[in-house]
Each structure stands twice: as C-alpha cells, then as structure tokens.
Amino acid sequence: MVLRKETRGQCPSCGYPNAYTETTGKNGQRVGWCASCQNKKAIAAILRGAGDSIPRAAGDDAYGPAETAREAEKRKEQASAIWNGAAPVTGHDPAGLYLAWRGLS
C-alpha cells in the first residue's frame, strides 16, 4: 500500500481558503479539487500547468457561458415556489417526529 500525501490550502481558482486539496492519484498523477467552487476545468488546467493564465471566475467564457438573467430568474422563481409551498411542521409529519425524538418539539 502506497501512502499518498495530501496538501490543503487556498484554491487557485476561486481563492477560498482551505478549500483546495491536492494529492497523488493511484497512477502517480496529481489530483486536485476544491470543496468551494468545484471548478473541475480550472483545476485541471492548473494541474496541467496553465497556472495563472486561466481566468479565476467560474463564469468566465473559458468555462462556458455565464448564467443568463432569464436562467437566474427562473431558478429564483423555482426556489420561491419551493419556499412558499412549505407547510408548518406538525407532530405527525417526519420532521415533527424527528424533532420530538430529539426532544426539540
């Protein structure tokens, strides 16, 4: 069994502190990921050596078109519909039973 060293730090793509992890894969290749931006294309470019020449923003053209205003409005409407469709927790629904079990009702 080969032990792989893992390093953590600031994401080179989004800049979020302690979200980036880099390690060595099973075949010796560098493997990296960010728990914050999860920007696989940017991190792959960094690992290939593109370095600072890649754009930092996930919405940049290098990563595909940014979300349009229409798409953003649609997502907002969908979220509002879910939020507004919520009902109060009662003692007989799964959430109420869970809270009662935890002693929080």
PyMOL commands that set and color helices and strands:
alter all, ss='L'
color gray80, all
select helices_A, chain A and resi 40-48+51-53+61-63+69-84+94-101
alter helices_A, ss='H'
color red, helices_A
select strands_A, chain A and resi 7-9+20-24+30-34
alter strands_A, ss='S'
color yellow, strands_A
deselect
rebuild
show_as cartoon
